[in-house]
Amino acid sequence: MAFLEPVLGPVLRPLIDLSPFLAIVIISLAYALYATFVYKKMTDQPKLKEIKSKQKEFQRRMKELRSNPEEMMKVQKEAMSVNKDYMMNASFKPKVMLATMLPALLIFGWMAGSLAYEPIYPGEVYTITASFSEGVTGDAMLAVDEGTELLSDATQSITGALTWRLKSTEGSHTVVVEAAEEQQSKNVLITKDLRYEEPVAQYEKGSAISNIQINYNKLKPLGTTSIFGWQPGWLGIYVIASLVFSLILRKLMKVY
């Protein structure tokens, strides 16, 4: 979502450049605080508190009635009605969903475009892959601009998708793939900051070259640190942090 960059970029880019992990945690905290505040203000908290008390009472009664399945089923039906009442008066209210989900979708879109991949650093070896339309044969050639060194053969026979290895100096570069008397170009950004061009350029139907892809490495905000062998990306960290912050803020702000 490039249109959000002028709004969110100036505020969040310095954080991302300092530490992607820290940026994700701060964004998670900010959104959790916003969503909790909006939820509290836009819902009938006294009524929700009353419903919560009823839910606890039903839970207590069902535990006591474990030895009496017939009576427990009756209480369970009443509890289900109360649970439905809670949902209709809580986060499933249209105005609450709109006020919380729309900002979340916008933030998700911006983060997906800003925190998905590692940048390509000056002098780092990276690869470009071109895919071709069905029936295209012959040779394909990759042309590069000044400041980019081609580390594999410029001309290759088309036997499927083709990949070239390159390295470039800092700055914006353009690579051009030529096949079947047709040329398509793709911009590549080489930087020390967490910036990158869109990974895939798709071309119009009927073109000999269907797409050109920059093969970025996935961003790992925790670096080499793993959680029981799992190295979460930005989304995993965001979800975990948001859940933790939401639970804490709801307790502190007495939200039901």
Secondary structure, 3 states (H helix, E strand, C coil): CHHHHHHHHHHHHHHHHHCHHHHHHHHHHHHHHHHHHHHHHHCCHHHHHHHHHHHHHHHHHHHHCCCCHHHHHHHHHHHHHHHHHHHHHCCCCHHHHHHHHHHHHHHHHHHHHHCCECCECCCCCEEEEEEECCCCCCEEEEEECCCEEECCCCEEECCCCEEEEEEECCEEEEEEEEECCEEEEEEEEECCCCCCCCCEEECCCCCCEEEEEECCCECCCCCCCCECCECCCHHHHHHHHHHHHHHHHHHHCCCC
